[in-house]
Structure formats: C-alpha cells, structure tokens
Amino acid sequence: FHRAQAEQIEMRAVIILAVLVFVSVVGSTLGESTKRTFIVGGWLPDAPGQPPQTPESIAKTLAPIFQDYLTDAVGKKMDPPAQFIFRGVDVDEYTSSHDLIESGGMDFLYSLPGGIACRASEFPWVPLATQQNMVGSMAFGSEALAVFSLKSNSAISTDKDLKGKRLGCGYLWSGTTYLEGYQVMLDYGLHIYRDMAQVRFYGAEYEDYYQDVLRGDLDLGFLASSWLVKNHAGDMGRLQVHDVKESLTYEGRTYPFPVSRLTPTYGLAASDKVGWMVKQKVLLALQALNASHPGMQLLKVAGWTSAANYGVVTTSLVKAGVLVDTPSGQKRCRNPHSALDIYQSIACPSDYFKVDFNASMRQCEAAGQPCPDGVICFCRPCQPKPQNLFSWETVVNLCA
C-alpha cells in the first residue's frame, strides 16, 4: 500500500512539473512572457534637402511611436510593466539589423518593403503591420510605382522604347525604385547591367534622382507615387506617368491617380521570440493610431493595418539577384553598401558574361572615370560573349 501511494505521489509530482513546464513554454510563446524590454530597430531614407540620416535622426522621427507610444499603450499595461526602446539601424551598412537579430538583440524592425522581406526570409520573423500613406483623401498600405518622365521631354514617347534612353534606379532593397524598375526594364528589353551606360544608380537619394528628371539629365524615372505626391504635389502636372494601370486596387479601393504597379509599403516585422499576445497588442496599438497623433504627423503616415503580403517583394528580390541561397542552404540578402555584394547581385544576360570583380573595378579608372569618394562604381561588368570561343571569359578576366 505504501509503495503504491508513493508511486501515485511521484506520478502527481511528474504531472505537476510537466504542466508547469508547459505553462512556462506556452506563456513565453503565446503570452506576455517574462521579457521586460523590447528593442525596436528602424531605418529611414535620406529626406529631401536634409543631411544624411544618422541613428539619432532616425530615432528623432521614429522613437515617438515605437518607443514612447508603444511603452505607454502596451508596455505599461503588461504585468509586470515592460518598456520599448528604439534604435536607428542600417545607416552606413546593412549588417547592424542583421547582426542584432542574429544575436537576439532586436525584437521588432521597421523598414522599407525590401528590408521586411529580407529579414523575414533570413530569419523566422514575420511581417506584423503595414503603414498606410495618404494618397489623395484615402489611406493606402501600398506603394504605387510611377514610371514617369517630363511631359516636355520629346525623347520619351512611350516607355516601351527604352533604347538609348537615360534611366534611374534607386536603393537595392527598394520595392519601387529598384526592384519594380528592374522588372519594367526587363519587360521592355532593357537589362539593367547589360545596358549599364543608360542607367544611373541613386541609392536612397530620391530627391537627387527626381531633380535629375526635372533637369533632363534622366529621361525616365521609377519612384513611388506617394513620395512624388508627398514631396512634389505641385509638379504632378508636369509629369507623364507611363504604363498606366487605371484599375489597380488595394483593400478594395481603386488608387486615386494613374500608377504603373502596386507593392506593399513600409512595415513592422516581429521576431518569432516575441510572444503572440505581445505581437497582437502591438498591432492593435498601432491600428488605434490616426493621422492626428504627433508621432504619426512626424512620420507623415496616415495609419496602420495588419501586414500586407510581402511575398511579391520577396519574389522580386530573388529575380533581381538580391536574395540568394548561401552554401549552407540559408537565405541571405545582398548588402547594398558592399561593393562585393553589389557585384555578386549583378546578373548578366545569357549572351553576356560577368567580368572579374577586381577587373571591373579597374575598368572605371582605365576608362578615365575614377570612382568618386563614397560611391561604389563598376564599369561594364557585363561583356558580350565572343562567338565560338571556348572559355573566352576566363581568358578575358586573366588579361584584365
């Protein structure tokens, strides 16, 4: 009898222990967990007419929402209370957010569509929320690509004839200024690297990009319609938008002015280590914000909605050679600030071969066009394949 009773007590102890472990695991995964500090990273492009962004300038714009507001609306209501801390990331290099995520030092990330798609592909992160921009009198959680030129530019009669035209491309991760522009060029027979002499790359300097179109230094540009309307609404009558899709809709509403394509806009992604309940509270808190909130006015956004489908951006990243598989089988996004990574993202057409990295870098100086400080330059990295010659690529690279 005593032995049976002892076994029963022992079994109950095992069951109680198992329940406690289960509650602990589920609580940390689904509930608020015991985490009391949540790190939110964020990135912004350079603003028109303003000095280049720094972690401090980014924090000045984003901390009122992602630190102050989330601490008040979510953190202080947790038991025990928690705080949200904001950090500007990826200013001079792409690796700061990657390294923070890899080391477990970041819980949320606010970034452009390519940044959200990259991190959600590299790590078990998920898009949580998408910001809404005011377009006309309505809020949209999508970026509308405008393929545009000056109406007075007689060189552009149609975007389908790009031969010999001068075009601009933006930041390597940008859904509108790079990825969609890349696809538009391919659709109309222009390859961004084969025809590099026709293409000027701008990184995140969208204002310089736009002004070059106005000056006539570029014939055709690819920029987000929301950026054009927000920063240069008075110029819209001077611009011609090409490849117009009149009936593009998002969340059941038709875009209020002519656009070429739609992609998701900036968003917030969350780590798989953050409990489900915390994610939900953050999403609900963001959705409760409206354009009258001081933080929203500072960021110049209209609202927040549940995460859009960033899969279309992921597909574009793969097509453009930005999101690749590593030898270990993991996904990795190219670093837009690394010369080697940008070189490796160059995908030459089938009838061209890619010149060796060092040879391509030397060709700029050999052509009398040395690369300015602070700029990454490649000169003719894609060369035509000579006909009927075996391994000519190797010979050319050795000679270079």
C-alpha positions in Angstrom: 0.0 0.0 0.0 2.7 2.5 1.0 4.7 1.7 -2.2 1.6 2.2 -4.4 0.9 5.5 -2.5 4.4 6.6 -3.1 4.2 5.9 -6.8 1.0 7.9 -7.0 2.6 10.9 -5.3 5.6 10.6 -7.6 3.4 10.4 -10.6 1.4 13.5 -9.5 4.7 15.4 -9.0 5.8 14.5 -12.5 2.4 15.6 -13.9 2.6 18.9 -12.0 6.1 19.5 -13.2 5.1 18.8 -16.8 2.2 21.2 -16.5 4.4 23.9 -15.1 7.0 23.4 -17.9 4.1 23.5 -20.5 2.6 26.7 -19.0 6.1 28.3 -19.0 6.8 27.4 -22.6 3.3 28.4 -23.8 3.4 31.5 -21.7 6.6 32.7 -23.3 5.5 31.8 -26.8 1.9 32.9 -26.7 1.6 35.1 -23.7 3.4 38.2 -22.4 6.4 36.1 -21.3 8.9 37.5 -18.7 10.6 39.8 -21.1 10.5 43.4 -19.8 12.5 45.2 -22.6 11.7 45.1 -26.3 14.1 46.5 -28.8 12.7 48.1 -32.0 15.1 48.8 -34.8 14.2 51.2 -37.7 15.5 52.6 -40.9 14.6 55.7 -43.0 15.9 57.0 -46.3 17.5 60.4 -46.5 14.9 63.3 -46.5 14.8 65.9 -49.4 17.0 68.9 -48.6 18.2 67.4 -45.3 21.6 66.0 -44.2 22.1 62.2 -44.5 20.3 60.1 -41.9 22.0 59.0 -38.7 20.8 56.7 -36.0 20.0 59.8 -33.9 18.0 61.5 -36.7 16.1 58.3 -37.4 15.3 57.9 -33.7 14.0 61.5 -33.6 11.4 60.6 -36.2 10.5 57.0 -35.1 11.0 56.9 -31.3 7.8 58.8 -30.6 5.8 55.9 -32.0 8.0 52.8 -31.5 9.4 53.8 -28.1 7.2 56.3 -26.3 3.8 55.3 -27.6 4.3 51.6 -27.5 5.7 51.8 -24.0 2.6 53.8 -22.9 0.0 51.8 -24.9 1.4 48.3 -24.5 4.4 48.1 -22.1 2.9 49.9 -19.1 -0.2 47.7 -19.3 1.7 44.5 -19.0 2.2 42.7 -15.7 4.9 43.4 -14.7 5.3 46.5 -16.9 7.7 46.5 -19.9 9.4 49.2 -22.0 10.1 49.5 -25.7 13.4 51.0 -26.7 14.1 52.3 -30.3 17.4 52.1 -32.2 18.2 53.5 -35.6 19.8 50.8 -37.8 21.3 50.1 -41.2 22.5 53.7 -41.8 26.0 53.1 -43.1 25.8 49.4 -43.6 23.2 46.8 -43.8 24.5 44.5 -41.2 23.5 46.2 -38.0 19.9 44.9 -38.0 21.0 41.5 -39.3 23.7 41.2 -36.5 21.2 42.4 -33.8 18.6 39.9 -34.9 21.2 37.1 -35.1 22.4 37.8 -31.6 18.9 38.1 -30.2 19.3 41.8 -29.6 16.2 43.0 -31.6 12.5 42.2 -31.3 10.9 44.4 -33.9 12.1 46.0 -37.1 10.6 49.0 -39.1 11.9 49.1 -42.6 11.1 49.5 -46.3 9.4 46.6 -48.1 12.7 45.0 -49.2 14.0 45.2 -45.7 11.0 43.5 -44.3 11.1 40.8 -47.0 14.8 40.3 -46.5 14.7 39.8 -42.7 11.6 37.6 -42.9 13.5 35.4 -45.4 16.8 35.2 -43.5 15.2 34.6 -40.0 12.0 33.1 -38.6 10.5 36.6 -38.4 7.0 37.6 -39.6 5.6 40.9 -41.1 3.3 42.2 -38.4 1.9 45.6 -39.6 2.0 47.8 -42.7 1.8 51.5 -42.6 -0.8 53.5 -44.6 0.1 56.6 -46.6 -2.4 59.3 -47.6 -3.0 59.2 -51.3 -5.4 62.0 -52.2 -8.1 61.7 -49.5 -7.6 58.0 -48.8 -5.1 55.9 -46.8 -3.4 53.1 -48.6 -1.0 50.4 -47.3 0.7 50.0 -50.7 3.4 51.8 -52.7 2.4 52.8 -56.2 5.2 52.7 -58.7 5.2 55.6 -61.1 7.2 55.1 -64.3 7.4 58.8 -65.2 9.1 61.4 -67.4 8.7 65.1 -68.1 5.8 65.8 -70.5 8.1 68.2 -72.3 10.8 65.5 -72.9 10.4 64.7 -76.6 12.8 61.8 -76.3 10.1 59.8 -74.5 7.0 58.9 -76.5 6.5 55.6 -74.8 8.2 53.7 -72.0 8.2 50.6 -74.3 11.1 52.2 -76.4 13.9 52.5 -73.9 16.8 52.0 -76.3 19.3 54.8 -75.8 17.3 56.5 -73.1 18.7 57.5 -69.7 17.1 55.9 -66.7 17.5 56.0 -62.9 17.4 53.2 -60.3 17.2 53.5 -56.6 18.2 51.7 -53.4 18.9 47.9 -53.8 16.2 46.8 -51.4 13.5 49.3 -52.6 10.4 47.7 -54.0 9.5 50.6 -56.2 12.7 52.5 -57.1 14.8 49.4 -57.8 13.0 46.0 -57.8 10.0 47.1 -59.8 12.1 49.4 -62.0 14.4 46.4 -62.7 11.3 44.4 -63.8 10.0 47.2 -66.0 13.3 47.4 -67.8 13.3 43.6 -68.4 9.7 43.7 -69.7 10.7 46.2 -72.4 14.0 44.7 -73.5 16.5 46.7 -71.4 18.8 44.9 -69.0 20.0 47.0 -66.1 23.5 45.6 -66.2 24.0 44.8 -69.9 22.9 48.4 -70.7 24.5 50.0 -67.6 25.7 53.0 -69.7 22.0 54.1 -69.8 21.4 53.6 -66.1 22.2 55.9 -63.2 22.1 54.4 -59.7 21.0 56.7 -56.8 20.8 54.6 -53.7 18.3 56.3 -51.3 18.9 59.8 -52.7 15.4 60.1 -54.2 15.4 63.9 -54.3 18.6 64.0 -56.4 17.0 61.3 -58.6 13.9 63.3 -59.0 15.7 66.6 -59.7 17.7 64.9 -62.4 14.5 64.0 -64.2 13.3 67.7 -64.0 16.7 68.9 -65.3 16.5 66.5 -68.2 19.6 64.5 -67.1 17.3 61.4 -67.0 14.6 60.5 -69.5 12.7 58.1 -67.3 12.4 57.5 -63.6 10.9 55.0 -61.2 9.7 56.4 -57.9 6.8 55.8 -55.5 3.7 57.9 -56.4 3.2 58.6 -52.7 6.7 60.1 -52.5 6.0 62.2 -55.5 2.7 63.5 -54.2 4.0 64.0 -50.6 7.1 66.0 -51.7 6.3 67.5 -55.1 2.5 67.6 -55.5 2.8 70.9 -57.4 4.9 69.3 -60.1 2.5 66.5 -60.9 1.0 68.4 -63.9 4.5 68.5 -65.5 4.9 64.7 -65.3 3.8 61.9 -67.7 3.1 58.6 -66.0 3.7 55.6 -68.3 2.5 52.0 -68.4 -0.6 53.2 -66.5 -3.0 50.6 -64.9 -6.2 52.5 -64.4 -8.0 50.0 -62.2 -5.3 49.0 -59.7 -7.0 48.3 -56.3 -5.8 47.8 -52.8 -8.0 46.7 -49.9 -11.0 47.0 -52.2 -10.3 50.6 -53.2 -9.1 52.0 -56.5 -5.9 54.1 -56.5 -7.0 57.7 -57.0 -4.4 58.7 -59.6 -2.6 56.9 -62.5 0.1 54.4 -61.4 2.1 51.7 -63.0 2.3 48.9 -60.3 1.5 48.4 -56.7 3.7 46.9 -53.9 3.4 46.9 -50.1 4.8 49.9 -48.3 6.9 50.2 -45.2 6.1 47.8 -42.4 6.9 46.4 -39.0 8.2 42.8 -38.6 8.5 40.8 -35.4 10.8 38.1 -34.1 9.5 34.6 -33.5 10.8 35.0 -29.9 8.2 37.7 -29.2 5.0 36.2 -27.6 1.9 36.1 -29.8 -0.1 38.2 -27.3 2.6 40.9 -27.3 2.6 40.9 -31.1 -1.2 41.3 -31.1 -1.1 44.1 -28.6 1.5 46.0 -30.6 -0.6 45.5 -33.8 -3.8 46.7 -32.1 -2.0 49.7 -30.6 -0.6 50.7 -34.0 -4.0 50.3 -35.6 -5.5 52.6 -32.9 -3.3 55.4 -34.1 -4.6 58.0 -36.6 -3.0 60.9 -38.6 -3.7 63.4 -35.7 -1.2 61.7 -33.4 2.0 63.8 -33.1 4.2 60.7 -33.8 2.2 60.0 -37.0 2.5 63.6 -38.1 6.2 63.4 -37.6 6.5 60.2 -39.7 3.9 61.6 -42.1 1.8 58.5 -42.3 -2.0 58.1 -42.1 -2.4 54.8 -40.1 -1.6 51.2 -39.7 -3.1 48.0 -40.9 -2.3 44.3 -40.5 0.6 43.1 -42.5 0.3 43.1 -46.3 1.6 40.3 -48.4 5.3 40.9 -48.8 5.7 37.8 -51.0 5.7 39.8 -54.2 8.6 41.8 -52.8 10.4 38.5 -51.9 9.9 37.3 -55.5 11.3 40.5 -56.9 14.4 40.3 -54.6 15.1 36.8 -55.9 14.6 37.8 -59.5 17.0 40.8 -59.1 19.7 38.6 -57.5 19.4 40.4 -54.1 18.0 37.5 -52.1 20.2 34.4 -52.6 20.8 30.9 -51.1 24.1 30.6 -49.2 26.2 27.4 -49.4 24.7 26.3 -46.0 21.2 26.5 -47.5 20.1 29.6 -45.7 18.7 32.7 -47.3 20.7 35.9 -47.4 20.1 39.4 -48.8 23.0 41.2 -50.5 24.4 44.2 -48.7 23.5 47.4 -50.6 26.6 49.1 -49.0 29.1 46.4 -50.0 30.9 46.6 -53.4 31.4 42.8 -53.5 27.8 42.1 -52.6 26.5 44.5 -55.2 28.9 43.0 -57.8 27.6 39.5 -56.9 24.0 40.6 -57.3 24.8 41.6 -60.9 23.0 39.0 -63.2 24.3 39.4 -66.7 22.0 38.4 -69.7 22.5 34.9 -71.2 24.6 36.2 -74.1 26.9 38.2 -71.8 29.5 37.1 -69.2 30.5 38.9 -66.0 34.0 40.4 -65.8 36.1 39.5 -62.7 35.3 41.8 -59.7 38.8 43.4 -59.5 38.9 43.8 -63.3 35.5 45.5 -63.3 36.7 47.9 -60.6 39.9 48.8 -62.5 38.0 49.4 -65.8 36.5 52.6 -64.4 39.9 54.2 -63.9 41.2 52.8 -67.2 38.3 54.5 -68.9 39.2 57.8 -67.4 36.3 57.7 -64.9 37.7 57.2 -61.5 35.1 56.4 -58.8 34.3 59.4 -56.5 34.8 59.0 -52.8 31.8 57.4 -51.1 30.4 55.8 -54.3 30.7 52.2 -55.5 31.5 52.0 -59.2 31.5 49.2 -61.7 32.3 49.9 -65.4 30.9 47.5 -68.0 30.8 44.4 -65.6 28.8 42.5 -68.3 30.6 41.9 -71.6 29.3 40.3 -74.8 30.3 36.7 -75.2 32.6 36.2 -78.2 31.1 33.6 -80.6 32.5 30.1 -80.9 35.4 30.6 -78.5 35.7 28.2 -75.5 36.3 29.6 -72.1 36.9 33.2 -73.5 35.5 34.6 -70.2 38.5 33.1 -68.4 41.0 34.5 -70.9 39.5 38.0 -70.7 39.5 38.0 -66.9 43.1 36.8 -66.8 44.2 39.5 -69.3 42.2 42.2 -67.4 
